[in-house]
Amino acid sequence: MTEHLQQETAQRVGERMFASDRASQALGMQLLETMPGTALLSMTVREDMLNGHQTCHGGLISALADSAFAFACNSYNEMTVASGFSIDFTAPAHLGDLLTARCVEVSRAGRTGIYDTSVSNQRGERIALFRGRSHTFKGKPAVAPDSNPRENG
């Protein structure tokens, strides 16, 4: 598959996955970019996302990082799921902060992959570091093939 076709595939898979991703949509996430092995998402911290300390709940920051991970590891249109992840929080996120999660592929071999996601706020301050481990189901597409025969071969 050519580099141009890989990019088209990643973008199409991202758009189609996001269209049916009710969880990411409910949290107000925006899919900004999908490239082979890479994804960029954003989310604004809302009042209903605050914990008892009036900072963004860590589970919601994890959800943003996990969504970026999902779009990055499915960008090749092979059904891929998380087999695990770890996250380290480096700073709090506050009401109104625009969080951006950039996920990049570190390793992808056989049916396993490792992806790193950095979550930052609008000032470029790192909020969290996430490492996801993936498992790919060979022969199963992430999204159904469309009528573009170039892409499926």
N, C-alpha and C positions, 0 to 999 in steps of 0.2 A: 504494500500500500504506500503511495507517495506521501510525502510530508503534507502537501496541500489536502489530500484526501483524509489523512489522519486528523488534520485540524477541522475539516468539515464534519467528520464523524464525531469528534469530541464536542463540538458546538451543538450538533443536532441531538446527541445523547443528553447533554446537559439541559437543553431547552425542554426536551420531552420528559425527562425525569422530573425537572422542576415543576412542570405543568401538573403532575400528579402527586407532588410531594406536599400533602396537606400540613404536615408537621412544620416544615420550614416556612411555608406560607403563613401559618397561624402565628408564628413568632415574628413575622414581618421581615424575614430574610429576603435579600435580593441576590440573585445570581448575576454577578458582574462579568465573569469570564470563565470559560472552560477551554483548556488546551490539553493535548495528550499528557496525562499524568499530573495535571495542574488544575487548580480551581481557585476562584476568588469570590467570596461571598461577603455581604455586609448585613448588619442588623443594628437598629437603633434601640438603646436601652429604654424601655417604657416603665411607667410607674408599676404596672403589674408584674414586672420582672425583678423588683427589689426584694431583698431579704430583710430580716430584722435589723440589720446594721445599715439599712438604706443604701446598700451597694447591690450590684447585679448578682443574682443567685448563680453560684458556680455551675449548677446543672444546666443553666441556659447558655452560659459561655461554652460549656462542653458540647451542647447541642449545635451551636454555630460551628465549632471546630469539626465536629463529627459530620455535619452536613457537607462542609468543604471537602473533607476526606472522602465522603461517598461520591461526590461529583468527580473528584480527581481519579479515584481508582476505578470508576465505571466508564471513564472517558474513552476507553478502547472498545466499548460496546460488548464487553464480556461481563456477564452477571458476576458482581463481586460484592462481598459483604464483609463487615468487620469481624475479625476473630478476637479482637481485644484492642484496648487503647489505654494510655496513661496520659494524665494532664498535670501540669504544674502551673499554679497561678502565681504570677509575679507582681501584680498590682491590681487594685480594685477598679471596677468599672462603675460609673455613676449614671444617674438619671440623665438622659439626653445624649450620652456618649454614642458616637457612631463607631461601632466595632467592625473591623475588617479581618476576615480570616483568609489567609493565603496558604493553600496546601500544595506541597511539592512531593513528587515521588522520589524516594531515596533508593529503593531497590524493588525490582519486580522480576521474579524468576519462577518458572513453573506455575504453581497455583498460589504462591504467596507473595505478598508485597509489604513494604514498609513505607509509610508516608508521614511527613512532618508538617504540622500546621502551626503557624504563628498567628495569634490574635492580637491586634493592636487597636488603639483608639485613634480618634481624629487628629491627635497631636503626635502620632507616631510612637507613643509609649506602648511597650509590650505589656499585654495583660495576661497572656497565657501561652504556654508551649504544650503542644499536643503531639503525641506519636501514636499513629494507628497502624495496626497490623491487619492485613486483608487476606481473604480466601476467595479465589476465583473458581467458578463452576465452568469448566471448559465446555465449549459447544453450546452454551446458553447465552443468548444476547441480553444485554441490560435493558434494551428497548427493542420492540418488534421491528424487524427490517421493513423498510419502505420500498417504494418501487424503483429506487435507484440501484440498478444492477452493478454499477462500478463499485459501490461501497461494500457489497456483500461477497466480493471475491478477491 
